[in-house]
Amino acid sequence: DGGITQSPKYLFRKEGQNVTLSCEQNLNHDAMYWYRQDPGQGLRLIYYSQIVNDFQKGDIAEGYSVSREKKESFPLTVTSAQKNPTAFYLCASSIDFTLKENSPLHFGNGTRLTVT
Amino acid sequence: GNSVTQMEGPVTLSEEAFLTINCTYTATGYPSLFWYVQYPGEGLQLLLKATKADDKGSNKGFEATYRKETTSFHLEKGSVQVSDSAVYFCALIGSGNTGKLIFGQGTTLQVKP
């Protein structure tokens, strides 16, 4: 079955450590996205990638970094510069960046990161 | 800029009750509108969508009508089930801003037997 796999489901880190969240898709989608979800705030866009070897900052990119070396993979690194990293992180993909009628966002099941 | 506002939750209903979750938006031009649903511990799934004024999106008994005159896209269901308990997100993509969905803050629905 095609889909998006995020791992691990739960992640714990000490403050000051960088941590990388994995996102893999086998849907052959060009576009991939990272969102952060906090209670009562909906989803906020961290980074997105329209195509392999390209990525752009979203609305809250500070303290995060990404890479897109392969079409199917879009890992997110939460660096020590991120002031409040504890959150639920969601990866998504779409056929292309235009999000046309027939290319909605497909989401993974998320990674819950806790930094203490 | 574009924005989406949803009614605050949680919304608590008894099984078979009528559901309305309000959603209003601010956008220039003619955005496309979406409802996504998030079940506990999972990512979001597209529930329904409407891409032009007066369109009605529907799926699994849920409906929403794109009302440009009131800039609204309220979600309704005639008879909710316990399995409908989830967080519901209204979202839009602007007509001139491809690739970036703008989400509301989400509304939690709890349905009791």
HADDOCK unambig.tbl for C-alpha pairs under 7 A between the chains (distance, minus, plus):
assign (segid A and resid 40 and name CA) (segid B and resid 105 and name CA) 5.54 0.50 0.50
assign (segid A and resid 40 and name CA) (segid B and resid 106 and name CA) 6.89 0.50 0.50
assign (segid A and resid 41 and name CA) (segid B and resid 105 and name CA) 4.67 0.50 0.50
assign (segid A and resid 42 and name CA) (segid B and resid 103 and name CA) 6.16 0.50 0.50
assign (segid A and resid 42 and name CA) (segid B and resid 104 and name CA) 5.66 0.50 0.50
assign (segid A and resid 42 and name CA) (segid B and resid 105 and name CA) 3.66 0.50 0.50
assign (segid A and resid 42 and name CA) (segid B and resid 106 and name CA) 5.52 0.50 0.50
assign (segid A and resid 43 and name CA) (segid B and resid 103 and name CA) 6.03 0.50 0.50
assign (segid A and resid 90 and name CA) (segid B and resid 43 and name CA) 6.78 0.50 0.50
assign (segid A and resid 97 and name CA) (segid B and resid 98 and name CA) 6.65 0.50 0.50
assign (segid A and resid 97 and name CA) (segid B and resid 99 and name CA) 4.64 0.50 0.50
assign (segid A and resid 98 and name CA) (segid B and resid 98 and name CA) 4.77 0.50 0.50
assign (segid A and resid 98 and name CA) (segid B and resid 99 and name CA) 4.91 0.50 0.50
assign (segid A and resid 99 and name CA) (segid B and resid 98 and name CA) 6.61 0.50 0.50
assign (segid A and resid 99 and name CA) (segid B and resid 99 and name CA) 5.57 0.50 0.50
assign (segid A and resid 106 and name CA) (segid B and resid 45 and name CA) 6.95 0.50 0.50
assign (segid A and resid 107 and name CA) (segid B and resid 43 and name CA) 5.42 0.50 0.50
assign (segid A and resid 107 and name CA) (segid B and resid 44 and name CA) 5.70 0.50 0.50
assign (segid A and resid 107 and name CA) (segid B and resid 45 and name CA) 6.88 0.50 0.50
assign (segid A and resid 108 and name CA) (segid B and resid 43 and name CA) 5.35 0.50 0.50
assign (segid A and resid 109 and name CA) (segid B and resid 42 and name CA) 4.42 0.50 0.50
assign (segid A and resid 109 and name CA) (segid B and resid 43 and name CA) 4.11 0.50 0.50
assign (segid A and resid 110 and name CA) (segid B and resid 42 and name CA) 6.61 0.50 0.50
assign (segid A and resid 110 and name CA) (segid B and resid 43 and name CA) 5.85 0.50 0.50
